[in-house]
Amino acid sequence: MLWTIATILIVLWLLGVVTSYTIGGFIHILLVIAIIIVLVRVIKGQKIL
């Protein structure tokens, strides 16, 4: 589920960059949070998928 959320956030972020439309910095903040969570799970050795 975490992997799905991270993927969705990355897609939304890319759409925001391409169309120059973002909801403030909200999408960027969510993307950073998702990346941090994924990295923490990888470092701890937990499965992501």
C-alpha positions in Angstrom: 0.0 0.0 0.0 2.9 2.4 0.8 4.4 1.7 -2.6 1.1 2.5 -4.3 0.8 5.8 -2.4 4.4 6.7 -3.3 3.8 6.0 -7.0 0.6 8.0 -7.0 2.4 11.0 -5.4 5.2 10.8 -7.9 2.8 10.8 -10.8 0.9 13.7 -9.4 4.1 15.6 -8.8 5.2 15.0 -12.4 1.9 16.2 -13.7 2.3 19.3 -11.6 5.7 20.0 -12.9 4.7 19.4 -16.5 1.5 21.5 -16.4 3.0 24.1 -14.0 0.0 23.5 -11.7 0.5 22.6 -8.1 -1.6 23.1 -5.0 0.9 25.4 -3.3 3.8 23.2 -2.2 1.5 20.5 -1.0 2.3 17.9 -3.6 6.0 18.5 -3.2 5.8 18.1 0.6 3.8 14.8 0.1 6.4 13.6 -2.4 9.3 14.3 0.0 7.4 12.5 2.9 6.7 9.5 0.6 10.4 9.3 -0.4 11.6 9.5 3.2 9.2 6.7 4.3 10.3 4.5 1.4 14.0 5.1 2.3 13.4 4.4 6.0 11.8 1.1 5.1 14.6 0.1 2.7 17.2 1.0 5.3 15.4 -1.1 8.0 15.3 -4.0 5.5 11.5 -4.2 5.3 9.8 -5.3 2.1 8.4 -2.4 0.1 6.0 -4.3 -2.2 
